[in-house]
Amino acid sequence: MKTAAIIGAGDLGATLARRIAEAELARCVVLVDPNEGRAKGKALDIAQSGPVEGFDARVEAAATLEAVVAPDVVVIADPDDLADAVLLSTRGAERIAAWLPTVGKATLLVAGPHPSPLLETAVAKGFPRDRVLGSAPVAAAAALRRRLSTELQVEPREIAVMVLGLPPSQRVVPQAAVTVAGLPVEKVSASAFRRALGSLGGRPPGPVALAAAALRVLRALEGDRTTVLPVVAQLDGEYGHRRVALSVPARLRSGRIESVVEVALDPVDRVAFDNAADRRRAGQV
């Protein structure tokens, strides 16, 4: 990609900017923050680390998204005034609508821990639903893999999990889809799975994990082969729900969601998933 614009120069935005630059996933990374001085300082710090780390991606700063020319991807990272109550107000919705001419055909990725309200507002204001997604479920899945790897004393890469619903507050993890070295987890240790899941509670991932998750999703979007990852996507009939954004597995390629993957859920997981959808309709994150 040529240009990645990251809205918010806080811990998450700056960490993600550094990761994108180090991976040279974009030729130019722009930190966008109303506090342009803070954004410029962090952009300069990252850029000056380039000769040490061996990357030469440009890292710049801007006060508004409108100042970024033709971004290929726009990542919403740390804008507290958008991510919280203001997003749900007329002002927040109008700001997102104002981005449409600037963003054009770019992908809109929400990297924060609670992406559903932003996604739903963006789609309602005209963003194509296949180009709007949240990356936090990748971090939620990684957290569970780490906990389960500790329980079972195996490497995290040996574990595969699927996270649906509304993580972290209402995480739906179909046990039938959890494997350890290719074996169903219930054949290895169902009790270890329950302990790992219970130990996570409702804690959201931190900024470093969220940045890593966003980078993983951006890599998948840039790829020329389809990659299936858990992301937050706006549903339009999948799983029996519409106009609600939830964590689901999706096929990613060429800067967009190709399709949502529908998996069979047992009755307990089905109820939990439907409850998560109801919570979103009630305005809960």
Beta strands, then each sheet from edge to edge (+ up, - down):
strand 1: 3-7
strand 2: 28-32
strand 3: 58-62
strand 4: 73-76
strand 5: 107-110
strand 6: 132-134
strand 7: 159-160
strand 8: 164-166
strand 9: 170-172
strand 10: 179-180
strand 11: 183-184
strand 12: 227-236
strand 13: 242-253
strand 14: 256-260
sheet 1: 3+ 2+ 1+ 4+ 5+ 6+
sheet 2: 7+ 10- 11+
sheet 3: 8+ 9-
sheet 4: 12+ 13- 14+
end
